[in-house]
Amino acid sequence: MDLCGKSAAAESGTTEAAYLAGTDPYTGKGLTQQCTAAGKQPVTVVVAQKDTDALQMLQSGKVVVYSADSPVAAYYTVQHPDQFELAAGGQVLEPALEGIGVPCGTASDCTNAPLSPVGAAIQAALQSMMADGTYTQILTNWNLTTGAVTLP
C-alpha cells in the first residue's frame, strides 16, 4: 500500500504489470484497486516493452519502483547492491505459479502419462540439488529463499 499514488514500472505482458494495474488474472483485485478501495490514489503503472527498459526507468528516476519476477529482481540487487534493494525484505508480494513445460511422454493422454525423459531428468536434477543442499545454497546466494519449493 506504500505504492499508492506513486509510479511503478513493469514489463508488458507480465504478472507484475497485471497485478499493479489490476488486469487479468488480477481483475478487480490488483494493487491499483486496493489503493482506491482504501481511499488512496491509484498506482501509476508504467508498462515497458522490455524488462531492462522498466529497470532503466527506476535507474533514471522516472518511477519509484521496478516490479519483476523475484529471481530477476534479486539478480539485480546482488549484481548492483549499491543501486538496488529488494522491497519488503525480499518477501514475494504476489506469488504466481510458474513451471517448466515439457512433453508429456509417449501416452496420448497426458493426464496419466509418465514423465518424459526430459521431465524425469529435470525432476531428478532438482531432487538431487535439494538433497545435497545446492538448491538452498543457490536460493540463499540470490536472496530467494522465500520463493523456495519443497517438492520437486
Backbone torsions as a table, in degrees:
resi	resn	phi	psi	omega
1	MET	NA	-14.3	177.2
2	ASP	-66.1	-15.7	-179.8
3	LEU	-85.4	-9.8	-179.5
4	CYS	-54.7	130.9	-179.7
5	GLY	79.1	2.7	-179.3
6	LYS	-114.7	175.8	-177.1
7	SER	-106.7	143.0	-179.9
8	ALA	-139.7	136.8	179.3
9	ALA	-107.3	144.0	175.8
10	ALA	-151.7	158.3	179.6
11	GLU	-74.4	141.3	177.6
12	SER	-58.4	138.7	175.5
13	GLY	80.2	9.4	-178.6
14	THR	-101.6	161.3	175.9
15	THR	-64.4	-28.2	179.1
16	GLU	-64.6	-47.3	178.5
17	ALA	-62.5	-41.5	179.7
18	ALA	-64.4	-42.2	179.9
19	TYR	-65.4	-44.2	179.9
20	LEU	-61.6	-44.3	-175.5
21	ALA	-85.6	-19.0	-177.9
22	GLY	79.4	35.2	177.0
23	THR	-103.5	172.7	-175.4
24	ASP	-49.0	127.5	10.9
25	PRO	-93.5	13.3	-177.9
26	TYR	-106.7	23.3	-178.0
27	THR	-54.0	123.0	178.2
28	GLY	81.0	-5.2	-177.8
29	LYS	-136.7	20.5	177.1
30	GLY	-78.1	178.5	-177.9
31	LEU	-63.7	-38.6	178.8
32	THR	-59.4	-43.4	178.9
33	GLN	-68.0	-36.1	177.3
34	GLN	-62.5	-40.4	179.2
35	CYS	-63.7	-50.0	-177.7
36	THR	-66.4	-35.1	177.3
37	ALA	-64.1	-28.5	179.2
38	ALA	-88.9	5.8	179.1
39	GLY	78.9	19.4	-179.6
40	LYS	-107.9	167.8	176.9
41	GLN	-69.0	144.9	178.1
42	PRO	-70.0	162.5	173.9
43	VAL	-73.6	137.2	172.7
44	THR	-87.5	108.3	-176.2
45	VAL	-92.0	122.4	178.0
46	VAL	-109.2	115.4	-176.4
47	VAL	-98.8	129.3	179.3
48	ALA	-110.1	152.5	179.7
49	GLN	-71.7	-29.4	179.5
50	LYS	-128.3	150.6	178.2
51	ASP	-57.7	-42.3	-178.7
52	THR	-64.3	-30.0	176.3
53	ASP	-67.3	-39.8	177.6
54	ALA	-63.6	-42.0	178.0
55	LEU	-62.9	-41.1	179.1
56	GLN	-63.6	-30.4	176.5
57	MET	-63.7	-37.9	176.3
58	LEU	-68.0	-46.3	-179.1
59	GLN	-59.6	-36.7	-177.4
60	SER	-87.2	-2.6	177.9
61	GLY	83.1	11.5	179.1
62	LYS	-74.5	-22.9	176.3
63	VAL	-136.4	163.5	179.6
64	VAL	-98.4	-13.3	-178.4
65	VAL	-142.6	143.5	171.8
66	TYR	-116.6	123.2	-178.1
67	SER	-108.4	129.5	-177.6
68	ALA	-153.0	171.0	173.5
69	ASP	-55.4	143.4	-175.9
70	SER	-56.9	-38.7	177.9
71	PRO	-63.7	-37.1	-179.6
72	VAL	-68.5	-48.7	-180.0
73	ALA	-61.9	-41.7	179.4
74	ALA	-63.6	-37.8	178.6
75	TYR	-57.3	-47.4	-179.3
76	TYR	-64.0	-36.9	-179.6
77	THR	-70.3	-33.0	178.2
78	VAL	-74.5	-39.8	-179.9
79	GLN	-72.5	-30.6	-176.5
80	HIS	-135.3	65.4	-176.3
81	PRO	-64.4	-18.9	178.3
82	ASP	-81.7	-11.7	-177.7
83	GLN	-111.4	-31.7	-172.0
84	PHE	-131.8	153.0	170.8
85	GLU	-141.8	152.8	177.3
86	LEU	-80.4	129.7	177.1
87	ALA	-72.2	160.9	177.5
88	ALA	56.8	31.5	177.6
89	GLY	63.2	23.0	179.9
90	GLY	84.7	2.5	179.4
91	GLN	-68.5	137.0	176.1
92	VAL	-70.5	123.7	-173.8
93	LEU	-81.3	-42.1	-179.6
94	GLU	-141.8	89.2	-176.5
95	PRO	-60.6	139.8	175.9
96	ALA	-124.9	129.9	179.8
97	LEU	-72.3	129.9	179.3
98	GLU	-137.5	163.2	-178.8
99	GLY	-159.8	-172.6	178.1
100	ILE	-113.3	118.9	179.7
101	GLY	-87.0	129.4	177.4
102	VAL	-136.1	160.2	176.5
103	PRO	-59.0	151.8	-174.6
104	CYS	-89.1	11.8	177.8
105	GLY	98.7	-154.9	-173.3
106	THR	-92.8	-14.6	-178.2
107	ALA	-72.8	146.5	178.3
108	SER	-76.2	-22.1	178.6
109	ASP	-105.9	104.2	-176.0
110	CYS	-66.2	-20.2	-177.8
111	THR	-57.9	-42.0	-176.5
112	ASN	-112.4	14.0	-176.2
113	ALA	-77.4	146.4	172.0
114	PRO	-69.9	161.6	177.5
115	LEU	-60.0	145.8	173.7
116	SER	-70.5	166.2	176.4
117	PRO	-56.3	-38.4	179.1
118	VAL	-67.4	-45.3	178.8
119	GLY	-61.3	-42.2	179.1
120	ALA	-64.7	-38.0	179.7
121	ALA	-67.2	-40.8	178.3
122	ILE	-64.8	-45.0	179.3
123	GLN	-62.0	-43.3	179.7
124	ALA	-63.6	-41.0	179.8
125	ALA	-64.0	-43.6	179.7
126	LEU	-66.2	-42.0	177.4
127	GLN	-60.0	-42.0	179.4
128	SER	-64.2	-43.3	179.6
129	MET	-65.6	-36.4	178.2
130	MET	-69.2	-40.8	-177.0
131	ALA	-67.1	-38.3	-176.3
132	ASP	-94.1	1.3	176.3
133	GLY	90.6	-5.8	-179.1
134	THR	-61.2	-40.9	-178.9
135	TYR	-58.6	-49.9	179.7
136	THR	-64.3	-38.6	179.4
137	GLN	-62.3	-43.4	178.8
138	ILE	-64.4	-46.6	179.9
139	LEU	-61.4	-40.7	179.1
140	THR	-64.6	-43.5	-179.8
141	ASN	-58.9	-34.9	-176.3
142	TRP	-103.9	14.9	178.3
143	ASN	57.7	43.2	-175.7
144	LEU	-121.7	18.9	-175.0
145	THR	-63.3	-26.1	180.0
146	THR	-68.8	-17.8	-179.4
147	GLY	-100.6	12.6	-176.0
148	ALA	-66.5	142.8	171.2
149	VAL	-96.7	155.3	-178.2
150	THR	-107.5	-18.0	177.9
151	LEU	-122.1	129.3	178.5
152	PRO	-73.9	NA	NA
